[in-house]
Amino acid sequence: MGLRLFTWPRAAFFLFACAFGFVLTAPLPATAAPFTPKSDAEVVERLPATADPAVRAVESLRRQLAAPGGGDRTALRLEIARRYFDLAMAQGDPRYVGYATAAIQPLASTAANPAPYWLVLGLIQQYSHDFDKALQSLDKAAQLDPQAAEPIAWQAAIYMVQARYKEALGECTRLVPLAAPLLARGCTAYVQASTGQLGPAYADFRKDVAEAKGVAPALLVWDHTRLAEMALRLQRPADAEAHFKQALQLGVTDQFLLGAYADFLIAAKRPAEALKLLADWERSDILLLRLALAGKLAGDAKAAGWASQLRERFVDAARRGDRLHEQEAARFELDIEGNAAKALDLARRNYSTQKEPRDAEILMRSALAANDAKAAQPALDWLRTSRYEDPALEALATQLAAKGATR
């Protein structure tokens, strides 16, 4: 099998997946912690014949790596690592990140690693919330390959997670001569929609997407999911759902799309549809949380079991000192367990590293529920200074101000 290092469809698939908490904070289930194989020959997974073709493909590459022979072993290791990382992002199974780490580990001491090494290393580092090191690795990748768009796109995504909008916009500008036009425009629109220009950003980007030709399906998934989120903030739920459905019709496995649409359905009091959408997705904590929320709302018999699974996973993660799950854990404590104090503690710690709208929302809701309005002050400060437009967050801010917080 020939190697295809980092083609555009792949880059488009995960370009801004990390720009929302779902995948960048992909939690570590108790039964699926990252596992680093001791050698290239070690069997990491025995798969049924009907397994995902993407999994079968990477296992074929692992067999090539374990077999004696020549060839470009560095390129093979990098291809394996990236494919495993992509699987972790798409499926929510962090074991694949452990496999990716193992694949590139022997390259760490190499004097002159190529740009793809620093790219993959940066992706693994951002997955673990080591954002400073991730930015350094991605910058190294960009320096070694000045024509590569993907390291720049990921840097923009990390800056968005950190609410560093000026830096994010700068990376979007760097993308213009390097990336497909729709990719660069989407990057800029995403920043603009987060900094007081929601209406124009939505209108312009919607037009761009409608007129674009020959766009990779994975990139279109990102486009329509972002447009759906913008439409919701503009209080246009019918348009939002149309975007969600257009994204689903593209047939690309994407955790954020599934989670975002499930949240839409749950908020619209349509839990049965959310349960159908997420059927058989228990392996992902992100989506298991939505199953538990929808199940509770629908009175589904499986709801208690889903909640129990999440409880065990979060307890185990806390025991390991793992902090990658705190946004989801806070929502679980608030909306499933009804423990406002614990939810607030988790939400505050989460907001110290991630400052996206979803992080702000759970902090604000938890502070209200715990009757500690001032605990949400960092989120209120972000809402004011960023000029982020969202009626739901504005309503929470008004409630918090009435309880003593500063708008």
Buried (B, 14 or more C-beta within 10 A) or exposed (E): EEEEBBEBEBBBBBBBBBBBBBBBBBBBBBEBBBBBBEEBEEEBBEEEEEEEEBBEBBBEBBEBBEEEEEEEBBEBBBBBBBBBBBBBBBBBBBBBBBBBBBBBEEBEEEEEBBBBBBBBBBBBBBBBBBBEBBBBBBBBBBEBBEEBBBBBBBBBBBBBBBBBBEBBBBBBBBBBEBBBEBBBBBBBBBBBBBBBBBBEBBEBBBEBBEEBEEBBBBBBBBBBBBBBBBBBBBEBBEBBBBBBEBBBEBEBBBBBBBBBBBBBBBEEEBBEBBBEBBEEBBEBBBBBBBBBBBBBBBEBEEBEBBBEBBBEBBEBBBEEEBBBBBBBBBBBBBBBBEBBBBBBBBBBBBBEBBBBBBBBBBBBBBBBBBEBBEBBBBBBBBBEEBEBBBEBBEEBBEBBEEEEBEE
